[in-house]
Amino acid sequence: MSRSSLIRGCVIILLTFAGGCTIHPSGEREERDAAMHSGKPFEKRIEARQTSPLPQNPTPDQLVEYAQLTSAELEQRYWEWRSAIEQIPQDGTQPTTLNLAAGTAITNGKTSWGSSTLALSNDPMNNIKWPGKMDAAARQALENARAAGRRFFKAKYDLRGKVLGAYYDYALNAQLIRLEQRNLRLLQTTATDTKARNRAGSAGQQDVLKAQNEAEMSGNEIAAMESLLPAQLAAINALLSRPADAPLSVPAELPPARAIAYSDGELVELAAKQNPELIALADEIHARADAIRLAKLQYVPDFNLSAGTDLAGVTQSLLGQATIPVFRYEALNAAIAQARANLRASEAMRRQAGNDLAAQVVADITTIRDADRQLDLLKDAILPRANSIVSLARASYQTGSASLLDLLEDQRSLIDIERLWANLQITRAKRLAEIESIDAMDLSVSHSREAFDQ
């Protein structure tokens, strides 16, 4: 084979398969780095992730951290993110492969190098695509990977909200049990006093029976609330990926109320700027725009190329074919129209999601502010007054100037107010956790307001 023939053959091969290298769109490396950084715990086996067991009395933050290390659902979201990233180089690579063919003529059982041939071509079942098609497909895959990453972070904050909500319910039930146990002690004391007064002739048997009934009803309510604790514990353990009956200390008190570092308007604005689902939908909108570009590029013909030579170097061949979609224009037009419709649908979905999230944040803020108002009223006026009323009623009953019914009614009123206090605290905490899930940040810490000012 002459030097010129060899050069021509190499040029043909390069021209044929130059488009076969993988296209890596801008931002792919950053997305890979972000995934690897966020998913370091999931790269290890689950047995190796937890560096230390839960403390005996874990804080809500410790429970959240434990859950995020062990959650199967969160791990699923991470691997879906990684899977979406690995789609990028697949869509950015030419689908064709290199075919090498060699042949020779056999005459009377003899071969001749002069009749031997060598040919290179792409796989005829997979055309050589225009590089712009791979670029558009790779960019579309990148945007879908970004959306998967945002949904990983959404799952992370959703898990945080679920753990906090389950823990708050557990703490609330424990607090209500403590309140009812204190009420039971008061009722038992009242029953004892009533029996003593009955023996002295200053109280009737009816009062004794009423006092006993009130005490037993209180004990029954305590037993009913205590029966809820195992189910609440199982719900927390499910989120922590622990056995349903794994021990977890009953909270000794309600979690302290957390101050909010942002104004109401800023909370709504943060939801629009930082909500992972809204950002994921925006990424999908970009992917749909790339899908339109890719659909338009289907008008561009694909190619087949082959180059051959006889081993004597006398004859060389070069063949090129173009696959022109002459009879597919209607289908291609429909594909473009479909891609545009998908884009409009995604844009509408994002607008609606934004409206829904804004409404949810406003509703949560309204609930929080109303809870703050009621808590202040209870703390400053109603609870002190209710305690004074019970003390006076007890003193009046002991001196015979008030009836047992009056005392029991005042005690029930006090316990109802204390229950309201506890429920308002937990309602406020759960609504704040819900806003934090939407805004994807801890709203009780300002973070020097960097997230809001960006």
C-alpha positions in Angstrom: 0.0 0.0 0.0 1.4 3.4 -1.0 2.0 6.2 1.6 -0.7 8.3 -0.1 -3.2 5.5 0.1 -2.4 5.0 3.8 -2.9 8.7 4.5 -6.1 8.8 2.6 -7.4 5.7 4.6 -6.5 7.3 7.9 -8.2 10.5 6.9 -11.3 8.6 6.0 -11.3 6.8 9.3 -10.9 10.0 11.2 -13.6 11.8 9.3 -15.9 8.8 9.8 -15.5 8.5 13.5 -14.5 12.0 14.7 -18.1 12.4 15.8 -17.9 9.3 17.9 -16.3 10.9 20.9 -18.5 11.7 23.9 -19.9 15.2 24.3 -19.8 16.5 27.9 -21.9 19.6 28.3 -20.9 22.5 30.5 -22.0 21.8 34.1 -21.7 18.0 34.0 -18.6 17.9 36.1 -20.0 20.3 38.7 -23.2 18.1 38.9 -21.1 15.0 39.5 -19.0 16.7 42.2 -22.2 17.9 43.9 -23.6 14.4 43.9 -20.5 12.8 45.2 -20.2 15.4 48.0 -23.9 15.1 49.0 -23.9 11.3 48.8 -20.7 10.3 50.6 -22.6 8.4 53.3 -24.5 6.4 50.7 -21.3 5.3 49.1 -20.6 3.2 52.2 -22.5 0.2 53.3 -25.3 1.0 55.7 -23.6 -0.8 58.6 -20.6 1.6 58.3 -22.6 4.9 58.1 -23.6 5.4 61.7 -20.5 6.4 63.6 -22.2 6.2 67.0 -25.6 5.0 68.3 -28.3 7.5 69.3 -27.7 9.1 72.7 -30.1 8.1 75.5 -32.1 11.3 75.2 -31.5 12.5 71.6 -32.4 16.0 70.5 -34.6 16.5 67.5 -31.5 17.5 65.4 -29.8 14.3 66.4 -32.8 12.3 65.3 -32.8 14.1 62.0 -29.1 13.5 61.4 -29.5 9.8 62.2 -32.5 9.5 59.9 -30.6 11.1 57.0 -27.8 8.6 57.4 -30.0 5.5 57.4 -33.1 6.4 55.3 -33.7 4.0 52.4 -36.0 6.5 50.7 -33.3 9.2 50.8 -30.7 6.7 49.5 -33.1 5.8 46.7 -33.3 9.5 45.7 -29.5 9.7 45.7 -29.0 6.7 43.4 -31.7 8.1 41.1 -29.6 11.3 40.9 -26.4 9.3 40.2 -28.3 7.3 37.6 -29.5 10.4 35.9 -26.0 11.8 35.7 -24.7 8.6 34.0 -27.3 9.1 31.3 -25.5 12.3 30.2 -22.4 10.6 28.5 -24.7 7.9 27.0 -26.9 10.5 25.3 -23.7 12.5 24.3 -22.0 9.6 22.5 -22.5 8.4 18.9 -24.6 5.3 18.9 -22.6 3.7 16.0 -19.6 1.4 16.3 -16.7 0.6 14.0 -16.9 -2.3 11.6 -13.7 -3.9 10.2 -14.1 -6.3 7.3 -11.5 -8.2 5.5 -11.9 -10.6 2.5 -10.0 -12.4 -0.2 -10.8 -14.4 -3.3 -10.0 -18.1 -3.4 -9.4 -19.5 -6.8 -8.7 -23.2 -7.3 -8.0 -23.4 -3.6 -5.4 -20.7 -3.7 -5.6 -17.2 -2.3 -4.0 -14.1 -3.8 -3.0 -11.0 -1.9 -3.9 -9.0 -4.9 -7.5 -9.9 -4.6 -7.6 -9.3 -0.8 -9.5 -6.3 0.6 -9.8 -4.4 3.9 -12.8 -2.2 4.7 -13.7 0.1 7.6 -17.2 1.4 8.1 -19.7 2.4 10.8 -22.3 -0.1 11.9 -25.0 0.2 9.2 -27.7 -0.4 11.8 -26.7 2.8 13.6 -26.2 5.9 11.5 -23.6 8.5 12.3 -25.6 11.4 13.9 -24.9 15.0 13.5 -22.9 16.2 16.5 -25.5 18.8 17.4 -28.0 16.0 18.1 -25.7 14.5 20.8 -25.1 17.9 22.2 -28.8 18.6 22.6 -29.5 15.2 24.0 -26.6 15.5 26.5 -27.8 18.9 27.6 -31.3 17.5 28.1 -30.0 14.7 30.2 -27.9 17.2 32.3 -31.1 19.2 33.1 -32.9 16.0 34.0 -30.0 15.1 36.3 -30.1 18.5 37.9 -33.8 18.0 38.6 -33.1 14.6 40.1 -30.5 16.3 42.4 -33.0 18.9 43.5 -35.5 16.2 44.3 -32.8 14.5 46.4 -32.6 17.6 48.5 -36.4 17.9 48.6 -36.5 14.4 50.0 -33.9 15.3 52.5 -35.9 18.2 53.9 -39.1 16.3 53.6 -37.5 13.6 55.8 -36.5 16.2 58.3 -40.0 17.5 58.5 -41.4 14.0 59.0 -38.9 13.2 61.7 -39.6 16.4 63.5 -43.4 16.0 63.1 -43.3 12.4 64.5 -41.1 13.5 67.4 -43.3 16.5 68.2 -46.4 14.2 68.3 -44.4 11.8 70.7 -43.5 14.8 72.9 -47.0 16.2 72.9 -48.5 12.9 74.0 -46.0 12.6 76.7 -46.8 16.1 77.9 -50.5 15.5 77.9 -49.9 12.3 79.9 -47.9 14.4 82.5 -50.7 17.0 82.7 -53.3 14.3 83.2 -51.2 12.6 85.8 -51.0 15.8 87.7 -54.8 16.2 87.3 -55.3 12.7 88.6 -53.2 13.4 91.7 -55.5 16.4 92.4 -58.6 14.4 91.8 -57.3 11.6 94.1 -56.6 14.2 96.8 -60.1 15.6 96.3 -61.6 12.1 96.5 -59.7 11.5 99.8 -60.9 14.9 101.2 -64.5 14.1 100.1 -64.5 10.7 101.9 -63.2 12.4 105.0 -65.9 15.1 104.8 -68.5 12.3 104.2 -67.4 10.6 107.4 -67.7 13.9 109.3 -71.2 14.4 107.9 -70.3 17.5 105.9 -70.5 15.9 102.4 -72.9 13.4 100.9 -72.3 10.0 99.4 -73.1 11.5 96.0 -70.0 13.8 96.2 -67.9 10.7 97.1 -69.1 8.8 94.1 -68.5 11.9 91.8 -65.0 12.3 93.1 -64.2 8.6 92.5 -65.7 8.7 89.0 -63.6 11.8 88.1 -60.4 10.1 89.3 -61.1 6.8 87.5 -62.0 8.6 84.3 -58.7 10.5 84.5 -56.8 7.3 85.0 -58.6 5.8 82.0 -57.6 8.8 79.9 -54.0 8.4 80.9 -54.0 4.7 80.0 -55.5 5.5 76.6 -52.8 8.1 75.9 -50.1 5.7 77.1 -51.4 3.1 74.6 -50.5 5.5 71.8 -46.8 5.7 72.8 -45.7 2.4 71.1 -47.3 3.3 67.8 -45.7 6.8 67.9 -42.4 5.2 68.8 -42.8 2.8 65.9 -43.5 5.7 63.5 -40.2 7.4 64.6 -38.2 4.2 64.4 -39.5 3.6 60.8 -38.1 7.0 59.8 -34.8 6.1 61.5 -34.7 2.7 59.9 -34.6 1.0 63.3 -36.7 -1.9 64.6 -40.2 -0.8 65.5 -39.7 -1.5 69.2 -36.2 0.0 69.5 -36.2 2.0 72.7 -36.3 5.8 72.6 -36.8 7.8 75.8 -40.1 9.6 76.2 -39.3 13.4 76.0 -39.3 14.8 79.5 -40.6 18.2 78.2 -41.9 19.9 75.1 -39.2 21.1 72.7 -38.5 24.9 73.3 -40.1 27.3 70.8 -37.7 28.5 68.1 -37.6 32.1 67.0 -38.0 32.8 63.3 -35.2 35.0 61.8 -37.2 36.1 58.8 -40.2 38.3 58.2 -43.4 36.9 56.7 -42.7 38.4 53.3 -39.2 37.0 53.3 -40.5 33.5 54.1 -42.7 33.6 51.1 -39.9 34.9 48.9 -37.6 32.2 50.1 -40.1 29.6 49.1 -40.1 31.0 45.5 -36.3 31.2 45.4 -35.2 28.0 47.2 -37.8 25.4 47.1 -36.2 22.3 45.6 -39.3 21.2 43.8 -39.7 24.5 42.0 -36.0 24.5 41.0 -36.4 20.9 39.8 -39.4 21.9 37.7 -37.3 24.8 36.3 -34.6 22.3 35.4 -37.2 20.2 33.6 -38.4 23.2 31.7 -34.8 23.7 30.4 -34.7 20.0 29.5 -38.0 20.4 27.6 -36.4 23.4 25.7 -33.5 21.1 24.8 -36.0 18.5 23.7 -37.5 21.0 21.2 -34.0 21.7 19.8 -33.3 18.0 19.5 -36.6 17.4 17.7 -35.8 20.1 15.2 -32.4 18.5 14.6 -34.1 15.4 13.4 -34.5 17.1 10.0 -30.7 17.0 9.6 -29.7 13.8 7.8 -27.7 11.0 9.4 -24.8 9.4 7.6 -23.1 6.1 6.8 -19.5 6.0 5.7 -17.2 3.2 4.6 -13.6 3.1 3.3 -11.9 0.1 1.7 -8.7 -0.8 -0.1 -7.1 -3.9 -1.7 -4.0 -5.0 0.1 -2.0 -4.5 -3.1 -2.7 -0.7 -2.8 -4.1 -0.5 -6.3 -7.7 0.3 -5.7 -9.3 2.2 -2.9 -13.0 2.9 -2.3 -14.9 5.5 -0.3 -18.7 5.3 0.1 -21.0 7.8 1.8 -24.7 7.6 2.4 -27.2 10.0 3.9 -30.5 9.0 5.4 -32.8 11.9 4.5 -36.2 11.8 6.3 -38.2 12.5 3.2 -41.3 10.6 4.3 -41.1 11.5 7.9 -41.7 15.3 7.8 -45.2 15.0 9.2 -44.0 12.8 12.1 -41.0 15.2 12.8 -43.4 18.2 12.8 -45.6 16.3 15.3 -42.6 15.6 17.4 -41.6 19.3 17.5 -45.2 20.2 18.4 -45.3 17.6 21.1 -42.0 18.9 22.6 -43.4 22.4 22.6 -46.6 21.2 24.3 -44.6 19.4 26.9 -42.6 22.6 27.5 -45.9 24.6 28.0 -47.2 21.9 30.3 -44.1 22.0 32.5 -44.2 25.8 32.6 -47.9 25.7 33.7 -47.0 23.0 36.3 -44.3 25.2 37.8 -46.6 28.2 38.0 -49.2 26.2 39.8 -46.7 24.6 42.1 -45.4 28.1 42.9 -48.9 29.3 43.7 -49.7 26.3 45.8 -46.4 26.6 47.8 -47.0 30.3 48.4 -50.5 29.6 49.7 -49.1 26.8 51.9 -46.5 29.1 53.4 -49.0 31.9 54.0 -51.3 29.4 55.7 -48.5 28.1 57.9 -47.3 31.7 58.8 -50.9 32.6 59.7 -51.1 29.5 62.0 -47.8 30.3 63.6 -48.6 34.0 64.2 -52.0 33.0 65.7 -50.4 30.4 67.9 -47.9 33.0 69.1 -50.8 35.3 69.9 -52.7 32.6 71.8 -49.6 31.4 73.7 -48.8 35.0 74.9 -52.4 35.4 76.0 -52.4 32.1 77.9 -49.0 32.8 79.4 -49.6 36.3 80.5 -53.3 36.2 81.6 -55.4 33.1 81.3 -53.1 30.4 82.8 -52.2 32.4 86.0 -55.8 33.3 86.4 -57.0 29.7 86.0 -54.5 28.5 88.6 -55.7 31.1 91.0 -59.3 30.0 90.4 -58.5 26.4 91.2 -56.6 27.4 94.4 -59.6 29.5 95.5 -62.1 26.8 94.6 -60.2 24.2 96.6 -60.0 26.5 99.6 -63.7 27.2 99.3 -64.6 23.6 99.0 -62.5 22.7 102.0 -64.3 25.3 104.1 -67.7 24.2 102.8 -68.5 27.4 100.9 -68.3 25.8 97.4 -69.6 22.5 96.0 -67.6 19.6 94.7 -69.0 20.2 91.3 -67.6 23.7 91.2 -64.2 22.5 92.2 -64.2 19.7 89.6 -65.3 22.1 86.9 -62.5 24.6 87.7 -60.0 21.8 87.7 -61.2 20.5 84.3 -61.0 24.1 82.9 -57.4 24.4 84.1 -56.4 21.1 82.5 -58.1 22.1 79.3 -56.2 25.3 79.2 -52.9 23.5 79.8 -53.7 21.0 77.0 -54.4 23.9 74.7 -51.0 25.4 75.6 -49.2 22.2 74.8 -51.1 21.7 71.5 -50.4 25.3 70.4 -46.7 24.8 71.1 -46.6 21.6 69.0 -48.8 23.1 66.2 -46.4 26.0 66.0 -43.4 23.8 65.9 -44.8 21.5 63.2 -45.9 24.4 61.0 -42.4 25.9 61.3 -40.9 22.6 60.3 -43.2 22.5 57.3 -42.1 26.0 56.1 -38.5 24.9 56.6 -39.1 21.9 54.3 -40.6 24.3 51.7 -37.8 26.9 52.0 -35.1 24.2 52.4 -33.3 25.8 55.3 -33.3 26.3 59.0 -35.4 29.4 59.6 -34.4 29.8 63.2 -30.9 30.8 62.2 -30.2 33.8 60.1 -27.0 32.4 58.3 -26.0 36.1 58.1 -29.0 36.3 55.6 -26.8 35.1 52.8 -29.5 32.7 51.5 -32.1 35.5 51.3 -29.9 38.2 49.9 -28.5 36.1 47.0 
